[in-house]
């Protein structure tokens, strides 16, 4: 695992995963990946930047969500993670990492395509954590279709929109009454939101929506002292890649960006810590791109 504090050539910070091009069953479990992602297990060092905060992270079982949960915990936050029931094994490992950092971890399995599940997530956070200071809308669904729009079924389109947009809308609407001045909402968008790939047309459409939603909601909530920002990752090595991308696309994952490699979840988590911390007190309605030089603006 790379040391995140030692000055290193960023093109060599992490090796390109050797198992690029593999395929694993959806929704994708970390244990099934040939190369395990780096979530910061051996490298992330906290400094109480989120001491006493209470965070909700959707898709918190693996990938970027796990890295954010780990970083938040090491910065002093208690964490609730939302995830699909079939991802329980990954969720258990995230909980272990949070508890190893000395923080409280709450599990809330369920499919956030259902409004009542979103309500359960918020209600559980309020009851188990005592409130919410940070809401991270990170869960997403994608499934590449190399035939483009002709291959995107209505069922898939509905699932992508419900997971990526509806759930974010519901969770924000339900959480806002519990958020106090100084609270933060962080949405996960993507470079796909401004530079869409044809095989990810539906996914890219939702990511563009997330960017606009973030900018609009930030304006509405500014007077309440609540900040809203978005992190836009590029090609990051998570279970989503081998579980949703065909071999011909995943085997070159990250090679086209200027840094020439896929990023690791550990390299994305600090962006969420920045937005969640008081250090970004004058930042709202912004996009922070973490994409190896790829663009989302």
VMD Tcl script that draws the C-alpha trace (Angstrom):
set ca {
  {0.00 0.00 0.00}
  {1.38 3.42 -0.97}
  {2.33 5.98 1.66}
  {0.00 8.95 1.17}
  {2.33 11.29 3.08}
  {5.63 10.65 1.30}
  {6.45 12.75 -1.77}
  {6.22 10.39 -4.73}
  {5.92 10.64 -8.50}
  {2.10 10.47 -8.91}
  {2.43 8.32 -12.01}
  {4.09 5.72 -9.78}
  {2.10 6.23 -6.56}
  {0.21 3.01 -7.32}
  {0.81 0.27 -9.85}
  {-1.75 -0.30 -12.56}
  {-3.90 -3.26 -11.35}
  {-2.63 -6.47 -12.94}
  {-6.14 -7.94 -13.07}
  {-7.64 -5.26 -15.30}
  {-9.97 -6.94 -17.77}
  {-11.34 -9.44 -15.26}
  {-15.08 -9.81 -14.80}
  {-16.86 -10.52 -11.52}
  {-20.59 -10.92 -10.76}
  {-22.62 -7.78 -10.13}
  {-22.86 -5.92 -7.75}
  {-19.22 -6.86 -7.18}
  {-17.52 -7.86 -3.95}
  {-14.02 -6.77 -3.05}
  {-12.93 -10.32 -2.19}
  {-13.63 -11.41 -5.78}
  {-11.18 -8.90 -7.28}
  {-7.81 -10.19 -8.42}
  {-6.12 -7.00 -7.21}
  {-7.45 -5.59 -3.95}
  {-8.05 -1.82 -4.02}
  {-6.20 0.39 -1.57}
  {-8.72 2.08 0.73}
  {-6.06 3.64 2.93}
  {-5.96 0.75 5.40}
  {-2.20 1.09 5.91}
  {-1.71 4.70 4.89}
  {-4.47 7.09 5.95}
  {-3.53 9.10 9.02}
  {-6.21 11.12 10.76}
  {-5.82 14.36 12.72}
  {-9.23 14.93 14.35}
  {-10.49 17.08 11.48}
  {-13.97 15.52 11.88}
  {-13.91 14.94 15.64}
  {-17.39 14.22 16.98}
  {-19.14 14.41 13.62}
  {-21.80 11.94 12.52}
  {-21.74 10.84 8.90}
  {-24.05 8.90 6.59}
  {-22.36 7.26 3.59}
  {-24.35 5.43 0.94}
  {-22.48 2.73 -0.92}
  {-20.22 2.65 2.12}
  {-19.41 -1.04 1.92}
  {-16.65 -0.96 -0.69}
  {-14.63 1.12 -3.10}
  {-14.75 4.88 -2.63}
  {-17.43 4.54 0.05}
  {-15.22 2.27 2.18}
  {-12.24 4.59 1.78}
  {-14.36 7.56 2.85}
  {-15.76 5.67 5.86}
  {-12.25 4.70 6.93}
  {-10.90 8.23 6.50}
  {-13.85 9.80 8.33}
  {-13.44 7.38 11.23}
  {-9.72 8.08 11.53}
  {-10.58 11.79 11.52}
  {-12.90 11.21 14.50}
  {-16.36 10.71 12.98}
  {-18.97 8.06 13.71}
  {-20.35 6.50 10.54}
  {-23.52 4.88 9.21}
  {-23.07 2.95 5.97}
  {-25.89 2.14 3.57}
  {-25.47 -0.76 1.13}
  {-27.29 -3.53 -0.70}
  {-28.04 -6.64 1.42}
  {-25.99 -8.81 -0.93}
  {-22.93 -6.70 -0.08}
  {-22.96 -7.71 3.59}
  {-19.48 -9.26 3.47}
  {-17.95 -6.02 2.23}
  {-19.98 -4.01 4.73}
  {-18.64 -6.12 7.59}
  {-15.07 -5.26 6.63}
  {-15.88 -1.54 6.47}
  {-17.46 -1.77 9.92}
  {-14.33 -3.50 11.21}
  {-12.13 -0.70 9.89}
  {-14.32 2.02 11.41}
  {-14.44 0.28 14.79}
  {-10.69 -0.34 14.70}
  {-10.33 3.45 14.50}
  {-12.28 3.68 17.72}
  {-15.48 5.05 16.20}
  {-19.07 3.84 16.08}
  {-20.21 2.04 12.92}
  {-23.88 1.50 12.08}
  {-25.07 -0.79 9.27}
  {-28.20 -0.02 7.27}
  {-28.70 -2.54 4.43}
  {-31.41 -1.95 1.84}
  {-32.07 -0.86 -1.72}
  {-32.20 2.94 -1.82}
  {-34.26 2.83 -5.01}
  {-37.14 2.66 -2.54}
  {-38.09 5.90 -0.78}
  {-38.95 4.06 2.44}
  {-35.42 2.61 2.55}
  {-33.99 6.13 2.25}
  {-36.24 7.17 5.13}
  {-34.93 4.22 7.14}
  {-31.34 5.33 6.50}
  {-31.98 8.82 7.83}
  {-34.12 7.64 10.75}
  {-31.49 5.10 11.76}
  {-28.73 7.70 11.65}
  {-30.72 10.05 13.86}
  {-31.59 7.33 16.36}
  {-28.26 5.48 16.42}
  {-25.82 8.35 15.94}
  {-27.88 11.07 17.57}
  {-28.03 13.21 14.44}
  {-26.37 13.90 11.08}
  {-23.54 16.32 10.34}
  {-22.36 14.92 6.99}
  {-24.40 13.21 4.27}
  {-22.39 11.50 1.53}
  {-24.50 10.40 -1.44}
  {-22.06 7.96 -2.99}
  {-24.03 4.85 -4.04}
  {-24.42 4.43 -7.78}
  {-25.41 1.91 -10.42}
  {-23.89 1.60 -13.87}
  {-23.85 -1.10 -16.53}
  {-21.92 -0.44 -19.71}
  {-23.69 -1.15 -23.00}
  {-21.31 -1.24 -25.93}
  {-24.24 -0.98 -28.36}
  {-25.16 2.41 -26.97}
  {-28.71 3.62 -26.51}
  {-30.17 0.69 -28.49}
  {-28.98 -1.70 -25.78}
  {-30.16 0.32 -22.77}
  {-33.42 -1.21 -21.62}
  {-36.14 0.71 -19.83}
  {-35.48 -1.48 -16.80}
  {-31.79 -0.51 -16.74}
  {-32.57 3.18 -17.34}
  {-35.02 3.14 -14.46}
  {-32.53 1.44 -12.14}
  {-29.77 3.92 -12.96}
  {-31.99 6.94 -12.38}
  {-33.56 5.56 -9.21}
  {-30.20 4.64 -7.66}
  {-28.20 7.67 -8.74}
  {-30.75 10.50 -8.75}
  {-33.96 9.60 -6.94}
  {-32.12 8.26 -3.89}
  {-29.95 11.38 -3.66}
  {-33.06 13.58 -3.88}
  {-34.91 11.57 -1.22}
  {-31.96 11.37 1.15}
  {-31.23 15.08 0.91}
  {-34.88 16.02 1.39}
  {-35.19 13.74 4.40}
  {-31.85 14.73 5.95}
  {-32.08 18.51 5.65}
  {-34.52 18.95 8.58}
  {-31.90 17.27 10.78}
  {-28.92 19.30 9.53}
  {-27.66 22.23 11.58}
  {-25.52 25.18 10.42}
  {-22.08 23.82 9.60}
  {-23.44 20.55 8.28}
  {-22.36 19.29 4.87}
  {-23.79 17.34 1.94}
  {-21.27 15.71 -0.41}
  {-22.48 14.10 -3.64}
  {-20.43 11.77 -5.81}
  {-20.63 12.78 -9.45}
  {-18.05 11.77 -12.07}
  {-16.01 13.00 -15.00}
  {-18.79 11.27 -16.94}
  {-21.03 14.18 -15.93}
  {-19.22 16.50 -18.33}
  {-17.33 14.09 -20.60}
  {-19.81 11.24 -21.27}
  {-18.83 7.91 -22.77}
  {-21.43 6.51 -25.21}
  {-21.48 3.09 -23.54}
  {-22.38 4.79 -20.23}
  {-25.01 7.15 -21.61}
  {-27.59 6.62 -18.87}
  {-25.01 6.70 -16.07}
  {-23.38 9.83 -17.49}
  {-26.77 11.52 -17.71}
  {-27.34 10.98 -13.99}
  {-23.88 12.25 -13.13}
  {-24.56 15.47 -15.04}
  {-27.79 15.72 -13.06}
  {-25.89 15.31 -9.79}
  {-23.61 18.21 -10.69}
  {-26.55 20.53 -11.40}
  {-28.45 19.28 -8.34}
  {-25.40 20.05 -6.21}
  {-25.01 23.57 -7.56}
  {-28.71 24.37 -7.19}
  {-29.10 22.91 -3.71}
  {-25.94 24.70 -2.55}
  {-27.57 28.03 -3.40}
  {-30.77 27.12 -1.56}
  {-29.06 25.91 1.61}
  {-26.35 28.57 1.88}
  {-28.53 30.83 4.02}
  {-29.05 27.91 6.41}
  {-25.29 27.51 6.81}
  {-25.30 24.12 5.07}
  {-22.73 23.53 2.36}
  {-23.23 21.21 -0.66}
  {-20.37 20.07 -2.89}
  {-19.52 17.21 -5.22}
  {-16.49 15.01 -5.80}
  {-16.05 13.93 -9.41}
  {-13.88 10.80 -9.59}
  {-12.35 9.54 -12.78}
  {-11.11 5.98 -13.41}
  {-10.88 4.52 -9.91}
  {-10.20 0.83 -9.22}
  {-13.29 -0.43 -7.38}
  {-15.54 -3.53 -7.64}
  {-17.82 -1.51 -9.91}
  {-15.30 -1.77 -12.75}
  {-14.93 -5.56 -13.18}
  {-18.63 -6.00 -12.27}
  {-20.06 -3.60 -14.87}
  {-17.51 -3.02 -17.63}
  {-16.77 -5.38 -20.54}
  {-13.25 -6.71 -20.82}
  {-12.36 -4.52 -23.79}
  {-13.03 -1.39 -21.72}
  {-11.86 -2.42 -18.27}
  {-8.51 -3.81 -19.40}
  {-7.32 -0.27 -20.23}
  {-9.01 1.41 -17.25}
  {-7.22 4.67 -16.47}
  {-4.56 4.45 -19.17}
  {-5.96 7.40 -21.15}
  {-5.68 10.03 -18.38}
  {-2.51 12.17 -18.16}
  {-1.20 10.28 -15.12}
  {-1.55 7.09 -17.14}
  {-3.08 4.77 -14.56}
  {-6.23 3.97 -12.59}
  {-6.62 5.73 -9.27}
  {-7.20 4.01 -5.94}
  {-10.05 4.73 -3.49}
  {-7.46 5.95 -0.97}
  {-6.59 8.74 -3.38}
  {-10.19 9.96 -3.54}
  {-11.14 9.89 0.15}
  {-9.15 13.02 1.11}
  {-11.39 15.09 -1.18}
  {-14.40 14.06 0.91}
  {-12.54 14.83 4.12}
  {-11.77 18.32 2.81}
  {-15.42 19.00 1.98}
  {-16.60 17.53 5.29}
  {-14.15 19.52 7.39}
  {-14.33 23.13 8.50}
  {-11.25 23.80 6.37}
  {-13.61 24.16 3.37}
  {-15.95 26.56 5.17}
  {-15.97 29.02 2.23}
  {-16.52 26.34 -0.41}
  {-20.02 25.40 -1.59}
  {-21.55 24.44 -4.93}
  {-18.18 23.24 -6.20}
  {-16.84 20.22 -8.09}
  {-13.56 18.66 -6.96}
  {-12.26 16.41 -9.71}
  {-10.05 13.45 -8.74}
  {-9.27 11.92 -12.09}
  {-5.56 11.74 -12.79}
  {-5.77 14.82 -15.00}
  {-9.08 13.91 -16.64}
  {-11.56 16.76 -16.62}
  {-14.95 17.55 -15.06}
  {-15.64 21.26 -15.05}
}
mol new
graphics top color blue
foreach p $ca { graphics top sphere $p radius 0.5 }
foreach p [lrange $ca 0 end-1] q [lrange $ca 1 end] { graphics top cylinder $p $q radius 0.2 }
display resetview
